[in-house]
Amino acid sequence: MHFSRCDATLANVIPEMDDIDETLASMIKDESICPALQSAAALGLRTLNKYYCLTDSAESYHFAMGEYLLRYPCLF
């Protein structure tokens, strides 16, 4: 629901994805969490990384992160 808001932008979503990534990674390493939740966190992290990797191929990602001008200087 958080990412489906009308005011969500790619520039806002990527840092949020980073926070989720850190949280899931710490859950996987936390031995006080039951193994079932650790496994669920690992699956969630794998899914998150799948979509995070797809952002590298999106021009809108590079534009939002300020890299578009660096990658395509001849367009401007």
mmCIF file of the N, C-alpha and C atoms, coordinates in Angstrom:
data_MODEL
# 
_entry.id   MODEL 
# 
loop_
_atom_site.group_PDB 
_atom_site.id 
_atom_site.type_symbol 
_atom_site.label_atom_id 
_atom_site.label_alt_id 
_atom_site.label_comp_id 
_atom_site.label_asym_id 
_atom_site.label_entity_id 
_atom_site.label_seq_id 
_atom_site.pdbx_PDB_ins_code 
_atom_site.Cartn_x 
_atom_site.Cartn_y 
_atom_site.Cartn_z 
_atom_site.occupancy 
_atom_site.B_iso_or_equiv 
_atom_site.pdbx_formal_charge 
_atom_site.auth_seq_id 
_atom_site.auth_comp_id 
_atom_site.auth_asym_id 
_atom_site.auth_atom_id 
_atom_site.pdbx_PDB_model_num 
ATOM 1   N N  . MET A 1 1  ? 0.824  -1.189  0.000   1.00 0.00 ? 1  MET A N  1 
ATOM 2   C CA . MET A 1 1  ? 0.000  0.000   0.000   1.00 0.00 ? 1  MET A CA 1 
ATOM 3   C C  . MET A 1 1  ? 0.872  1.259   0.000   1.00 0.00 ? 1  MET A C  1 
ATOM 4   N N  . HIS A 1 2  ? 1.998  1.174   0.695   1.00 0.00 ? 2  HIS A N  1 
ATOM 5   C CA . HIS A 1 2  ? 2.874  2.341   0.810   1.00 0.00 ? 2  HIS A CA 1 
ATOM 6   C C  . HIS A 1 2  ? 3.359  2.798   -0.564  1.00 0.00 ? 2  HIS A C  1 
ATOM 7   N N  . PHE A 1 3  ? 3.731  1.869   -1.423  1.00 0.00 ? 3  PHE A N  1 
ATOM 8   C CA . PHE A 1 3  ? 4.268  2.217   -2.727  1.00 0.00 ? 3  PHE A CA 1 
ATOM 9   C C  . PHE A 1 3  ? 3.183  2.521   -3.751  1.00 0.00 ? 3  PHE A C  1 
ATOM 10  N N  . SER A 1 4  ? 1.939  2.251   -3.431  1.00 0.00 ? 4  SER A N  1 
ATOM 11  C CA . SER A 1 4  ? 0.833  2.492   -4.356  1.00 0.00 ? 4  SER A CA 1 
ATOM 12  C C  . SER A 1 4  ? 0.191  3.864   -4.176  1.00 0.00 ? 4  SER A C  1 
ATOM 13  N N  . ARG A 1 5  ? 0.696  4.643   -3.247  1.00 0.00 ? 5  ARG A N  1 
ATOM 14  C CA . ARG A 1 5  ? 0.126  5.977   -3.024  1.00 0.00 ? 5  ARG A CA 1 
ATOM 15  C C  . ARG A 1 5  ? 0.316  6.841   -4.257  1.00 0.00 ? 5  ARG A C  1 
ATOM 16  N N  . CYS A 1 6  ? -0.549 7.822   -4.411  1.00 0.00 ? 6  CYS A N  1 
ATOM 17  C CA . CYS A 1 6  ? -0.474 8.739   -5.549  1.00 0.00 ? 6  CYS A CA 1 
ATOM 18  C C  . CYS A 1 6  ? 0.789  9.582   -5.538  1.00 0.00 ? 6  CYS A C  1 
ATOM 19  N N  . ASP A 1 7  ? 1.305  9.888   -4.346  1.00 0.00 ? 7  ASP A N  1 
ATOM 20  C CA . ASP A 1 7  ? 2.481  10.749  -4.265  1.00 0.00 ? 7  ASP A CA 1 
ATOM 21  C C  . ASP A 1 7  ? 3.795  9.981   -4.190  1.00 0.00 ? 7  ASP A C  1 
ATOM 22  N N  . ALA A 1 8  ? 3.769  8.660   -4.362  1.00 0.00 ? 8  ALA A N  1 
ATOM 23  C CA . ALA A 1 8  ? 4.994  7.867   -4.345  1.00 0.00 ? 8  ALA A CA 1 
ATOM 24  C C  . ALA A 1 8  ? 5.758  8.097   -5.643  1.00 0.00 ? 8  ALA A C  1 
ATOM 25  N N  . THR A 1 9  ? 7.036  8.373   -5.517  1.00 0.00 ? 9  THR A N  1 
ATOM 26  C CA . THR A 1 9  ? 7.888  8.550   -6.689  1.00 0.00 ? 9  THR A CA 1 
ATOM 27  C C  . THR A 1 9  ? 9.006  7.520   -6.632  1.00 0.00 ? 9  THR A C  1 
ATOM 28  N N  . LEU A 1 10 ? 9.617  7.292   -7.770  1.00 0.00 ? 10 LEU A N  1 
ATOM 29  C CA . LEU A 1 10 ? 10.714 6.345   -7.826  1.00 0.00 ? 10 LEU A CA 1 
ATOM 30  C C  . LEU A 1 10 ? 11.860 6.778   -6.918  1.00 0.00 ? 10 LEU A C  1 
ATOM 31  N N  . ALA A 1 11 ? 12.096 8.070   -6.866  1.00 0.00 ? 11 ALA A N  1 
ATOM 32  C CA . ALA A 1 11 ? 13.163 8.587   -6.010  1.00 0.00 ? 11 ALA A CA 1 
ATOM 33  C C  . ALA A 1 11 ? 12.863 8.345   -4.530  1.00 0.00 ? 11 ALA A C  1 
ATOM 34  N N  . ASN A 1 12 ? 11.603 8.200   -4.159  1.00 0.00 ? 12 ASN A N  1 
ATOM 35  C CA . ASN A 1 12 ? 11.227 7.896   -2.777  1.00 0.00 ? 12 ASN A CA 1 
ATOM 36  C C  . ASN A 1 12 ? 11.203 6.390   -2.519  1.00 0.00 ? 12 ASN A C  1 
ATOM 37  N N  . VAL A 1 13 ? 10.853 5.638   -3.541  1.00 0.00 ? 13 VAL A N  1 
ATOM 38  C CA . VAL A 1 13 ? 10.683 4.198   -3.371  1.00 0.00 ? 13 VAL A CA 1 
ATOM 39  C C  . VAL A 1 13 ? 12.019 3.489   -3.195  1.00 0.00 ? 13 VAL A C  1 
ATOM 40  N N  . ILE A 1 14 ? 13.040 3.886   -3.944  1.00 0.00 ? 14 ILE A N  1 
ATOM 41  C CA . ILE A 1 14 ? 14.327 3.194   -3.874  1.00 0.00 ? 14 ILE A CA 1 
ATOM 42  C C  . ILE A 1 14 ? 14.928 3.246   -2.460  1.00 0.00 ? 14 ILE A C  1 
ATOM 43  N N  . PRO A 1 15 ? 14.967 4.407   -1.796  1.00 0.00 ? 15 PRO A N  1 
ATOM 44  C CA . PRO A 1 15 ? 15.481 4.401   -0.413  1.00 0.00 ? 15 PRO A CA 1 
ATOM 45  C C  . PRO A 1 15 ? 14.642 3.546   0.533   1.00 0.00 ? 15 PRO A C  1 
ATOM 46  N N  . GLU A 1 16 ? 13.335 3.502   0.300   1.00 0.00 ? 16 GLU A N  1 
ATOM 47  C CA . GLU A 1 16 ? 12.474 2.641   1.114   1.00 0.00 ? 16 GLU A CA 1 
ATOM 48  C C  . GLU A 1 16 ? 12.821 1.176   0.886   1.00 0.00 ? 16 GLU A C  1 
ATOM 49  N N  . MET A 1 17 ? 13.087 0.818   -0.367  1.00 0.00 ? 17 MET A N  1 
ATOM 50  C CA . MET A 1 17 ? 13.489 -0.551  -0.674  1.00 0.00 ? 17 MET A CA 1 
ATOM 51  C C  . MET A 1 17 ? 14.808 -0.888  0.025   1.00 0.00 ? 17 MET A C  1 
ATOM 52  N N  . ASP A 1 18 ? 15.704 0.076   0.112   1.00 0.00 ? 18 ASP A N  1 
ATOM 53  C CA . ASP A 1 18 ? 16.968 -0.131  0.826   1.00 0.00 ? 18 ASP A CA 1 
ATOM 54  C C  . ASP A 1 18 ? 16.719 -0.407  2.303   1.00 0.00 ? 18 ASP A C  1 
ATOM 55  N N  . ASP A 1 19 ? 15.791 0.327   2.901   1.00 0.00 ? 19 ASP A N  1 
ATOM 56  C CA . ASP A 1 19 ? 15.450 0.111   4.311   1.00 0.00 ? 19 ASP A CA 1 
ATOM 57  C C  . ASP A 1 19 ? 14.848 -1.283  4.529   1.00 0.00 ? 19 ASP A C  1 
ATOM 58  N N  . ILE A 1 20 ? 13.961 -1.679  3.625   1.00 0.00 ? 20 ILE A N  1 
ATOM 59  C CA . ILE A 1 20 ? 13.352 -3.014  3.721   1.00 0.00 ? 20 ILE A CA 1 
ATOM 60  C C  . ILE A 1 20 ? 14.430 -4.082  3.576   1.00 0.00 ? 20 ILE A C  1 
ATOM 61  N N  . ASP A 1 21 ? 15.364 -3.863  2.656   1.00 0.00 ? 21 ASP A N  1 
ATOM 62  C CA . ASP A 1 21 ? 16.465 -4.797  2.439   1.00 0.00 ? 21 ASP A CA 1 
ATOM 63  C C  . ASP A 1 21 ? 17.283 -4.982  3.715   1.00 0.00 ? 21 ASP A C  1 
ATOM 64  N N  . GLU A 1 22 ? 17.627 -3.891  4.362   1.00 0.00 ? 22 GLU A N  1 
ATOM 65  C CA . GLU A 1 22 ? 18.403 -3.954  5.607   1.00 0.00 ? 22 GLU A CA 1 
ATOM 66  C C  . GLU A 1 22 ? 17.634 -4.673  6.712   1.00 0.00 ? 22 GLU A C  1 
ATOM 67  N N  . THR A 1 23 ? 16.339 -4.396  6.806   1.00 0.00 ? 23 THR A N  1 
ATOM 68  C CA . THR A 1 23 ? 15.517 -5.030  7.836   1.00 0.00 ? 23 THR A CA 1 
ATOM 69  C C  . THR A 1 23 ? 15.430 -6.534  7.624   1.00 0.00 ? 23 THR A C  1 
ATOM 70  N N  . LEU A 1 24 ? 15.173 -6.936  6.384   1.00 0.00 ? 24 LEU A N  1 
ATOM 71  C CA . LEU A 1 24 ? 15.073 -8.371  6.101   1.00 0.00 ? 24 LEU A CA 1 
ATOM 72  C C  . LEU A 1 24 ? 16.410 -9.071  6.319   1.00 0.00 ? 24 LEU A C  1 
ATOM 73  N N  . ALA A 1 25 ? 17.498 -8.438  5.893   1.00 0.00 ? 25 ALA A N  1 
ATOM 74  C CA . ALA A 1 25 ? 18.823 -9.039  6.077   1.00 0.00 ? 25 ALA A CA 1 
ATOM 75  C C  . ALA A 1 25 ? 19.143 -9.220  7.561   1.00 0.00 ? 25 ALA A C  1 
ATOM 76  N N  . SER A 1 26 ? 18.771 -8.257  8.375   1.00 0.00 ? 26 SER A N  1 
ATOM 77  C CA . SER A 1 26 ? 19.040 -8.383  9.819   1.00 0.00 ? 26 SER A CA 1 
ATOM 78  C C  . SER A 1 26 ? 18.145 -9.452  10.446  1.00 0.00 ? 26 SER A C  1 
ATOM 79  N N  . MET A 1 27 ? 16.925 -9.606  9.945   1.00 0.00 ? 27 MET A N  1 
ATOM 80  C CA . MET A 1 27 ? 16.040 -10.656 10.457  1.00 0.00 ? 27 MET A CA 1 
ATOM 81  C C  . MET A 1 27 ? 16.608 -12.040 10.163  1.00 0.00 ? 27 MET A C  1 
ATOM 82  N N  . ILE A 1 28 ? 17.202 -12.187 8.987   1.00 0.00 ? 28 ILE A N  1 
ATOM 83  C CA . ILE A 1 28 ? 17.765 -13.484 8.599   1.00 0.00 ? 28 ILE A CA 1 
ATOM 84  C C  . ILE A 1 28 ? 18.916 -13.873 9.534   1.00 0.00 ? 28 ILE A C  1 
ATOM 85  N N  . LYS A 1 29 ? 19.701 -12.899 9.954   1.00 0.00 ? 29 LYS A N  1 
ATOM 86  C CA . LYS A 1 29 ? 20.862 -13.159 10.809  1.00 0.00 ? 29 LYS A CA 1 
ATOM 87  C C  . LYS A 1 29 ? 20.525 -13.256 12.291  1.00 0.00 ? 29 LYS A C  1 
ATOM 88  N N  . ASP A 1 30 ? 19.363 -12.762 12.679  1.00 0.00 ? 30 ASP A N  1 
ATOM 89  C CA . ASP A 1 30 ? 18.974 -12.711 14.100  1.00 0.00 ? 30 ASP A CA 1 
ATOM 90  C C  . ASP A 1 30 ? 18.544 -14.099 14.575  1.00 0.00 ? 30 ASP A C  1 
ATOM 91  N N  . GLU A 1 31 ? 19.366 -14.694 15.423  1.00 0.00 ? 31 GLU A N  1 
ATOM 92  C CA . GLU A 1 31 ? 19.092 -16.048 15.906  1.00 0.00 ? 31 GLU A CA 1 
ATOM 93  C C  . GLU A 1 31 ? 17.947 -16.109 16.904  1.00 0.00 ? 31 GLU A C  1 
ATOM 94  N N  . SER A 1 32 ? 17.484 -14.964 17.396  1.00 0.00 ? 32 SER A N  1 
ATOM 95  C CA . SER A 1 32 ? 16.364 -14.965 18.336  1.00 0.00 ? 32 SER A CA 1 
ATOM 96  C C  . SER A 1 32 ? 15.022 -15.080 17.612  1.00 0.00 ? 32 SER A C  1 
ATOM 97  N N  . ILE A 1 33 ? 15.047 -14.947 16.290  1.00 0.00 ? 33 ILE A N  1 
ATOM 98  C CA . ILE A 1 33 ? 13.832 -15.071 15.486  1.00 0.00 ? 33 ILE A CA 1 
ATOM 99  C C  . ILE A 1 33 ? 13.681 -16.529 15.065  1.00 0.00 ? 33 ILE A C  1 
ATOM 100 N N  . CYS A 1 34 ? 12.456 -17.030 15.122  1.00 0.00 ? 34 CYS A N  1 
ATOM 101 C CA . CYS A 1 34 ? 12.230 -18.444 14.802  1.00 0.00 ? 34 CYS A CA 1 
ATOM 102 C C  . CYS A 1 34 ? 12.613 -18.733 13.347  1.00 0.00 ? 34 CYS A C  1 
ATOM 103 N N  . PRO A 1 35 ? 13.052 -19.949 13.062  1.00 0.00 ? 35 PRO A N  1 
ATOM 104 C CA . PRO A 1 35 ? 13.509 -20.313 11.723  1.00 0.00 ? 35 PRO A CA 1 
ATOM 105 C C  . PRO A 1 35 ? 12.464 -20.088 10.618  1.00 0.00 ? 35 PRO A C  1 
ATOM 106 N N  . ALA A 1 36 ? 11.197 -20.260 10.942  1.00 0.00 ? 36 ALA A N  1 
ATOM 107 C CA . ALA A 1 36 ? 10.159 -20.050 9.921   1.00 0.00 ? 36 ALA A CA 1 
ATOM 108 C C  . ALA A 1 36 ? 10.132 -18.589 9.474   1.00 0.00 ? 36 ALA A C  1 
ATOM 109 N N  . LEU A 1 37 ? 10.259 -17.661 10.424  1.00 0.00 ? 37 LEU A N  1 
ATOM 110 C CA . LEU A 1 37 ? 10.274 -16.243 10.072  1.00 0.00 ? 37 LEU A CA 1 
ATOM 111 C C  . LEU A 1 37 ? 11.563 -15.866 9.357   1.00 0.00 ? 37 LEU A C  1 
ATOM 112 N N  . GLN A 1 38 ? 12.670 -16.500 9.728   1.00 0.00 ? 38 GLN A N  1 
ATOM 113 C CA . GLN A 1 38 ? 13.924 -16.261 9.028   1.00 0.00 ? 38 GLN A CA 1 
ATOM 114 C C  . GLN A 1 38 ? 13.814 -16.714 7.564   1.00 0.00 ? 38 GLN A C  1 
ATOM 115 N N  . SER A 1 39 ? 13.173 -17.856 7.343   1.00 0.00 ? 39 SER A N  1 
ATOM 116 C CA . SER A 1 39 ? 12.968 -18.348 5.981   1.00 0.00 ? 39 SER A CA 1 
ATOM 117 C C  . SER A 1 39 ? 12.054 -17.419 5.189   1.00 0.00 ? 39 SER A C  1 
ATOM 118 N N  . ALA A 1 40 ? 11.012 -16.932 5.843   1.00 0.00 ? 40 ALA A N  1 
ATOM 119 C CA . ALA A 1 40 ? 10.106 -15.993 5.172   1.00 0.00 ? 40 ALA A CA 1 
ATOM 120 C C  . ALA A 1 40 ? 10.847 -14.705 4.822   1.00 0.00 ? 40 ALA A C  1 
ATOM 121 N N  . ALA A 1 41 ? 11.703 -14.233 5.725   1.00 0.00 ? 41 ALA A N  1 
ATOM 122 C CA . ALA A 1 41 ? 12.492 -13.032 5.450   1.00 0.00 ? 41 ALA A CA 1 
ATOM 123 C C  . ALA A 1 41 ? 13.450 -13.272 4.284   1.00 0.00 ? 41 ALA A C  1 
ATOM 124 N N  . ALA A 1 42 ? 14.033 -14.458 4.217   1.00 0.00 ? 42 ALA A N  1 
ATOM 125 C CA . ALA A 1 42 ? 14.945 -14.790 3.114   1.00 0.00 ? 42 ALA A CA 1 
ATOM 126 C C  . ALA A 1 42 ? 14.206 -14.797 1.779   1.00 0.00 ? 42 ALA A C  1 
ATOM 127 N N  . LEU A 1 43 ? 13.004 -15.341 1.764   1.00 0.00 ? 43 LEU A N  1 
ATOM 128 C CA . LEU A 1 43 ? 12.199 -15.335 0.529   1.00 0.00 ? 43 LEU A CA 1 
ATOM 129 C C  . LEU A 1 43 ? 11.810 -13.911 0.138   1.00 0.00 ? 43 LEU A C  1 
ATOM 130 N N  . GLY A 1 44 ? 11.453 -13.121 1.137   1.00 0.00 ? 44 GLY A N  1 
ATOM 131 C CA . GLY A 1 44 ? 11.113 -11.726 0.870   1.00 0.00 ? 44 GLY A CA 1 
ATOM 132 C C  . GLY A 1 44 ? 12.302 -10.958 0.332   1.00 0.00 ? 44 GLY A C  1 
ATOM 133 N N  . LEU A 1 45 ? 13.473 -11.200 0.889   1.00 0.00 ? 45 LEU A N  1 
ATOM 134 C CA . LEU A 1 45 ? 14.691 -10.530 0.423   1.00 0.00 ? 45 LEU A CA 1 
ATOM 135 C C  . LEU A 1 45 ? 15.030 -10.939 -1.003  1.00 0.00 ? 45 LEU A C  1 
ATOM 136 N N  . ARG A 1 46 ? 14.853 -12.218 -1.306  1.00 0.00 ? 46 ARG A N  1 
ATOM 137 C CA . ARG A 1 46 ? 15.114 -12.683 -2.678  1.00 0.00 ? 46 ARG A CA 1 
ATOM 138 C C  . ARG A 1 46 ? 14.162 -12.020 -3.666  1.00 0.00 ? 46 ARG A C  1 
ATOM 139 N N  . THR A 1 47 ? 12.900 -11.898 -3.292  1.00 0.00 ? 47 THR A N  1 
ATOM 140 C CA . THR A 1 47 ? 11.916 -11.238 -4.157  1.00 0.00 ? 47 THR A CA 1 
ATOM 141 C C  . THR A 1 47 ? 12.232 -9.758  -4.306  1.00 0.00 ? 47 THR A C  1 
ATOM 142 N N  . LEU A 1 48 ? 12.569 -9.105  -3.210  1.00 0.00 ? 48 LEU A N  1 
ATOM 143 C CA . LEU A 1 48 ? 12.920 -7.687  -3.252  1.00 0.00 ? 48 LEU A CA 1 
ATOM 144 C C  . LEU A 1 48 ? 14.122 -7.462  -4.155  1.00 0.00 ? 48 LEU A C  1 
ATOM 145 N N  . ASN A 1 49 ? 15.144 -8.308  -4.037  1.00 0.00 ? 49 ASN A N  1 
ATOM 146 C CA . ASN A 1 49 ? 16.339 -8.159  -4.864  1.00 0.00 ? 49 ASN A CA 1 
ATOM 147 C C  . ASN A 1 49 ? 16.048 -8.395  -6.341  1.00 0.00 ? 49 ASN A C  1 
ATOM 148 N N  . LYS A 1 50 ? 15.099 -9.270  -6.632  1.00 0.00 ? 50 LYS A N  1 
ATOM 149 C CA . LYS A 1 50 ? 14.697 -9.506  -8.019  1.00 0.00 ? 50 LYS A CA 1 
ATOM 150 C C  . LYS A 1 50 ? 14.170 -8.209  -8.636  1.00 0.00 ? 50 LYS A C  1 
ATOM 151 N N  . TYR A 1 51 ? 13.293 -7.532  -7.920  1.00 0.00 ? 51 TYR A N  1 
ATOM 152 C CA . TYR A 1 51 ? 12.724 -6.290  -8.435  1.00 0.00 ? 51 TYR A CA 1 
ATOM 153 C C  . TYR A 1 51 ? 13.721 -5.137  -8.384  1.00 0.00 ? 51 TYR A C  1 
ATOM 154 N N  . TYR A 1 52 ? 14.580 -5.156  -7.391  1.00 0.00 ? 52 TYR A N  1 
ATOM 155 C CA . TYR A 1 52 ? 15.597 -4.115  -7.291  1.00 0.00 ? 52 TYR A CA 1 
ATOM 156 C C  . TYR A 1 52 ? 16.557 -4.202  -8.478  1.00 0.00 ? 52 TYR A C  1 
ATOM 157 N N  . CYS A 1 53 ? 16.921 -5.402  -8.863  1.00 0.00 ? 53 CYS A N  1 
ATOM 158 C CA . CYS A 1 53 ? 17.804 -5.592  -10.028 1.00 0.00 ? 53 CYS A CA 1 
ATOM 159 C C  . CYS A 1 53 ? 17.137 -5.113  -11.312 1.00 0.00 ? 53 CYS A C  1 
ATOM 160 N N  . LEU A 1 54 ? 15.838 -5.257  -11.402 1.00 0.00 ? 54 LEU A N  1 
ATOM 161 C CA . LEU A 1 54 ? 15.125 -4.802  -12.601 1.00 0.00 ? 54 LEU A CA 1 
ATOM 162 C C  . LEU A 1 54 ? 15.151 -3.280  -12.746 1.00 0.00 ? 54 LEU A C  1 
ATOM 163 N N  . THR A 1 55 ? 15.315 -2.566  -11.637 1.00 0.00 ? 55 THR A N  1 
ATOM 164 C CA . THR A 1 55 ? 15.350 -1.113  -11.738 1.00 0.00 ? 55 THR A CA 1 
ATOM 165 C C  . THR A 1 55 ? 16.583 -0.640  -12.501 1.00 0.00 ? 55 THR A C  1 
ATOM 166 N N  . ASP A 1 56 ? 17.654 -1.431  -12.482 1.00 0.00 ? 56 ASP A N  1 
ATOM 167 C CA . ASP A 1 56 ? 18.869 -1.044  -13.199 1.00 0.00 ? 56 ASP A CA 1 
ATOM 168 C C  . ASP A 1 56 ? 18.645 -0.915  -14.701 1.00 0.00 ? 56 ASP A C  1 
ATOM 169 N N  . SER A 1 57 ? 17.665 -1.629  -15.230 1.00 0.00 ? 57 SER A N  1 
ATOM 170 C CA . SER A 1 57 ? 17.414 -1.562  -16.666 1.00 0.00 ? 57 SER A CA 1 
ATOM 171 C C  . SER A 1 57 ? 16.352 -0.522  -17.040 1.00 0.00 ? 57 SER A C  1 
ATOM 172 N N  . ALA A 1 58 ? 15.800 0.161   -16.053 1.00 0.00 ? 58 ALA A N  1 
ATOM 173 C CA . ALA A 1 58 ? 14.755 1.150   -16.314 1.00 0.00 ? 58 ALA A CA 1 
ATOM 174 C C  . ALA A 1 58 ? 15.354 2.550   -16.461 1.00 0.00 ? 58 ALA A C  1 
ATOM 175 N N  . GLU A 1 59 ? 15.071 3.208   -17.568 1.00 0.00 ? 59 GLU A N  1 
ATOM 176 C CA . GLU A 1 59 ? 15.556 4.567   -17.772 1.00 0.00 ? 59 GLU A CA 1 
ATOM 177 C C  . GLU A 1 59 ? 15.012 5.516   -16.710 1.00 0.00 ? 59 GLU A C  1 
ATOM 178 N N  . SER A 1 60 ? 13.783 5.281   -16.265 1.00 0.00 ? 60 SER A N  1 
ATOM 179 C CA . SER A 1 60 ? 13.190 6.156   -15.252 1.00 0.00 ? 60 SER A CA 1 
ATOM 180 C C  . SER A 1 60 ? 13.964 6.081   -13.938 1.00 0.00 ? 60 SER A C  1 
ATOM 181 N N  . TYR A 1 61 ? 14.519 4.921   -13.631 1.00 0.00 ? 61 TYR A N  1 
ATOM 182 C CA . TYR A 1 61 ? 15.337 4.792   -12.422 1.00 0.00 ? 61 TYR A CA 1 
ATOM 183 C C  . TYR A 1 61 ? 16.581 5.676   -12.522 1.00 0.00 ? 61 TYR A C  1 
ATOM 184 N N  . HIS A 1 62 ? 17.281 5.587   -13.633 1.00 0.00 ? 62 HIS A N  1 
ATOM 185 C CA . HIS A 1 62 ? 18.498 6.370   -13.804 1.00 0.00 ? 62 HIS A CA 1 
ATOM 186 C C  . HIS A 1 62 ? 18.196 7.868   -13.822 1.00 0.00 ? 62 HIS A C  1 
ATOM 187 N N  . PHE A 1 63 ? 17.079 8.214   -14.404 1.00 0.00 ? 63 PHE A N  1 
ATOM 188 C CA . PHE A 1 63 ? 16.668 9.615   -14.416 1.00 0.00 ? 63 PHE A CA 1 
ATOM 189 C C  . PHE A 1 63 ? 16.378 10.092  -12.994 1.00 0.00 ? 63 PHE A C  1 
ATOM 190 N N  . ALA A 1 64 ? 15.626 9.283   -12.264 1.00 0.00 ? 64 ALA A N  1 
ATOM 191 C CA . ALA A 1 64 ? 15.248 9.654   -10.902 1.00 0.00 ? 64 ALA A CA 1 
ATOM 192 C C  . ALA A 1 64 ? 16.457 9.738   -9.978  1.00 0.00 ? 64 ALA A C  1 
ATOM 193 N N  . MET A 1 65 ? 17.427 8.935   -10.205 1.00 0.00 ? 65 MET A N  1 
ATOM 194 C CA . MET A 1 65 ? 18.598 8.901   -9.347  1.00 0.00 ? 65 MET A CA 1 
ATOM 195 C C  . MET A 1 65 ? 19.716 9.812   -9.859  1.00 0.00 ? 65 MET A C  1 
ATOM 196 N N  . GLY A 1 66 ? 19.440 10.593  -10.881 1.00 0.00 ? 66 GLY A N  1 
ATOM 197 C CA . GLY A 1 66 ? 20.405 11.559  -11.360 1.00 0.00 ? 66 GLY A CA 1 
ATOM 198 C C  . GLY A 1 66 ? 21.491 10.986  -12.238 1.00 0.00 ? 66 GLY A C  1 
ATOM 199 N N  . GLU A 1 67 ? 21.335 9.750   -12.635 1.00 0.00 ? 67 GLU A N  1 
ATOM 200 C CA . GLU A 1 67 ? 22.347 9.110   -13.455 1.00 0.00 ? 67 GLU A CA 1 
ATOM 201 C C  . GLU A 1 67 ? 22.045 9.219   -14.947 1.00 0.00 ? 67 GLU A C  1 
ATOM 202 N N  . TYR A 1 68 ? 20.860 9.615   -15.272 1.00 0.00 ? 68 TYR A N  1 
ATOM 203 C CA . TYR A 1 68 ? 20.448 9.646   -16.670 1.00 0.00 ? 68 TYR A CA 1 
ATOM 204 C C  . TYR A 1 68 ? 21.366 10.546  -17.495 1.00 0.00 ? 68 TYR A C  1 
ATOM 205 N N  . LEU A 1 69 ? 21.689 11.705  -16.970 1.00 0.00 ? 69 LEU A N  1 
ATOM 206 C CA . LEU A 1 69 ? 22.553 12.633  -17.697 1.00 0.00 ? 69 LEU A CA 1 
ATOM 207 C C  . LEU A 1 69 ? 23.957 12.059  -17.879 1.00 0.00 ? 69 LEU A C  1 
ATOM 208 N N  . LEU A 1 70 ? 24.401 11.296  -16.910 1.00 0.00 ? 70 LEU A N  1 
ATOM 209 C CA . LEU A 1 70 ? 25.728 10.697  -17.015 1.00 0.00 ? 70 LEU A CA 1 
ATOM 210 C C  . LEU A 1 70 ? 25.767 9.582   -18.058 1.00 0.00 ? 70 LEU A C  1 
ATOM 211 N N  . ARG A 1 71 ? 24.679 8.824   -18.148 1.00 0.00 ? 71 ARG A N  1 
ATOM 212 C CA . ARG A 1 71 ? 24.636 7.707   -19.097 1.00 0.00 ? 71 ARG A CA 1 
ATOM 213 C C  . ARG A 1 71 ? 24.359 8.165   -20.523 1.00 0.00 ? 71 ARG A C  1 
ATOM 214 N N  . TYR A 1 72 ? 23.563 9.191   -20.680 1.00 0.00 ? 72 TYR A N  1 
ATOM 215 C CA . TYR A 1 72 ? 23.125 9.624   -22.017 1.00 0.00 ? 72 TYR A CA 1 
ATOM 216 C C  . TYR A 1 72 ? 23.394 11.106  -22.240 1.00 0.00 ? 72 TYR A C  1 
ATOM 217 N N  . PRO A 1 73 ? 24.656 11.540  -22.147 1.00 0.00 ? 73 PRO A N  1 
ATOM 218 C CA . PRO A 1 73 ? 24.939 12.967  -22.289 1.00 0.00 ? 73 PRO A CA 1 
ATOM 219 C C  . PRO A 1 73 ? 24.648 13.504  -23.694 1.00 0.00 ? 73 PRO A C  1 
ATOM 220 N N  . CYS A 1 74 ? 24.674 12.645  -24.689 1.00 0.00 ? 74 CYS A N  1 
ATOM 221 C CA . CYS A 1 74 ? 24.449 13.130  -26.055 1.00 0.00 ? 74 CYS A CA 1 
ATOM 222 C C  . CYS A 1 74 ? 22.992 13.524  -26.307 1.00 0.00 ? 74 CYS A C  1 
ATOM 223 N N  . LEU A 1 75 ? 22.082 13.118  -25.434 1.00 0.00 ? 75 LEU A N  1 
ATOM 224 C CA . LEU A 1 75 ? 20.675 13.464  -25.632 1.00 0.00 ? 75 LEU A CA 1 
ATOM 225 C C  . LEU A 1 75 ? 20.370 14.888  -25.219 1.00 0.00 ? 75 LEU A C  1 
ATOM 226 N N  . PHE A 1 76 ? 21.263 15.513  -24.476 1.00 0.00 ? 76 PHE A N  1 
ATOM 227 C CA . PHE A 1 76 ? 20.989 16.851  -23.979 1.00 0.00 ? 76 PHE A CA 1 
ATOM 228 C C  . PHE A 1 76 ? 21.956 17.798  -24.562 1.00 0.00 ? 76 PHE A C  1 
# 
